[in-house]
Amino acid sequence: MPYPSPDQQPEVTGRLVNVGTALRTADDVLAIRLGAVTRREIDARNAELHVLVGLFADAVLDHARDAATRSVRWEVDRLLASAPGEGALVFSAYQHMHDLARMLRRLASSAPAQGGVTV
């Protein structure tokens, strides 16, 4: 089952997530080491990052029409579609979490004028 499942959706609706918060979230996730985190925590972070990456991608990428932006949009879509299922190894879920965090950092860094997105 790909992330996020309905029971893993983060409760963040109605909150403005600014660029600084997104960058801190990405940095916090990238600081997590595999032996110091449980699978449940990885799954929760994956669900949160999945939502944030989707929102920042919609806010940042959907207005530009050049080839580079379409390429990044394709990359985001593939990343979001490639979430490991429940039966996947812990390392696969951990690696996906890091991939999502790197993409969030990339999207948030390219959106300083946006101010943030409403979640």
C-alpha positions as CSV (number, residue, x, y, z in Angstrom):
1,M,0.0,0.0,0.0
2,P,1.6,3.3,-1.0
3,Y,2.0,6.2,1.4
4,P,0.1,8.0,2.6
5,S,-2.7,5.6,3.5
6,P,-5.9,7.3,4.8
7,D,-5.1,6.5,8.4
8,Q,-1.6,8.0,8.0
9,Q,-2.7,11.4,6.7
10,P,-1.1,14.1,8.9
11,E,-3.5,16.5,10.6
12,V,-2.1,19.7,9.2
13,T,-5.1,21.2,7.3
14,G,-5.6,25.0,7.5
15,R,-2.0,25.7,8.5
16,L,0.3,27.9,6.5
17,V,3.6,26.1,5.9
18,N,6.2,28.7,5.0
19,V,9.5,28.1,3.2
20,G,11.5,28.1,6.4
21,T,9.3,25.5,8.1
22,A,9.5,23.3,5.1
23,L,13.3,23.6,5.0
24,R,13.6,22.8,8.7
25,T,11.3,19.8,8.3
26,A,13.5,18.5,5.4
27,D,16.7,19.1,7.4
28,D,15.2,17.3,10.5
29,V,14.3,14.3,8.4
30,L,17.7,14.2,6.7
31,A,19.3,14.2,10.2
32,I,17.5,11.0,11.1
33,R,19.6,7.8,11.1
34,L,18.3,4.4,10.3
35,G,19.2,2.7,13.6
36,A,17.6,5.6,15.7
37,V,14.1,5.5,14.2
38,T,11.2,3.0,14.1
39,R,9.3,1.9,11.1
40,R,6.2,3.6,12.4
41,E,8.1,6.9,12.7
42,I,9.4,6.5,9.1
43,D,5.9,5.8,7.9
44,A,4.6,8.9,9.7
45,R,7.3,11.1,8.2
46,N,6.8,9.6,4.8
47,A,3.1,10.5,5.0
48,E,3.8,14.1,6.1
49,L,6.5,14.6,3.5
50,H,4.3,13.1,0.8
51,V,1.7,15.8,1.5
52,L,4.2,18.7,1.8
53,V,6.0,17.7,-1.4
54,G,2.7,17.5,-3.3
55,L,1.6,20.9,-2.0
56,F,4.9,22.7,-2.7
57,A,5.1,21.1,-6.2
58,D,1.6,22.3,-7.0
59,A,2.5,25.8,-5.7
60,V,5.9,26.1,-7.4
61,L,5.7,24.0,-10.5
62,D,2.3,24.3,-12.0
63,H,2.7,27.9,-13.1
64,A,5.8,27.6,-15.2
65,R,5.8,26.1,-18.7
66,D,9.5,25.6,-19.6
67,A,11.2,22.2,-20.2
68,A,13.2,22.3,-16.9
69,T,10.0,22.8,-14.8
70,R,8.2,20.0,-16.7
71,S,11.2,17.8,-16.0
72,V,11.1,18.6,-12.2
73,R,7.3,18.0,-12.2
74,W,7.8,14.6,-13.8
75,E,10.5,13.8,-11.2
76,V,8.1,14.8,-8.4
77,D,5.3,12.7,-9.9
78,R,7.5,9.7,-10.2
79,L,8.8,10.1,-6.6
80,L,5.3,10.4,-5.2
81,A,4.1,7.4,-7.2
82,S,7.1,5.2,-6.1
83,A,6.3,5.0,-2.4
84,P,7.2,1.6,-1.0
85,G,4.4,-0.6,0.2
86,E,3.8,-1.9,3.7
87,G,5.7,-5.1,2.9
88,A,8.8,-3.2,1.8
89,L,12.1,-3.4,3.7
90,V,12.6,-0.7,6.3
91,F,15.6,0.6,4.4
92,S,13.4,1.2,1.3
93,A,11.0,3.2,3.4
94,Y,13.9,5.1,5.0
95,Q,15.5,5.9,1.6
96,H,12.2,7.1,0.3
97,M,11.8,9.3,3.3
98,H,15.2,10.9,2.5
99,D,14.3,11.2,-1.2
100,L,11.1,13.1,-0.2
101,A,13.0,15.3,2.2
102,R,15.6,16.2,-0.5
103,M,12.8,17.0,-3.0
104,L,11.0,19.1,-0.4
105,R,14.2,21.1,0.2
106,R,14.6,21.6,-3.5
107,L,11.1,22.8,-4.0
108,A,11.0,25.0,-1.0
109,S,14.4,26.6,-1.9
110,S,13.0,27.5,-5.3
111,A,10.0,29.2,-3.8
112,P,11.3,32.1,-1.7
113,A,8.8,34.6,-3.2
114,Q,5.9,32.3,-2.6
115,G,6.0,32.8,1.2
116,G,4.5,29.4,1.9
117,V,1.6,27.1,1.1
118,T,-1.6,26.4,3.0
119,V,-1.9,22.8,4.0
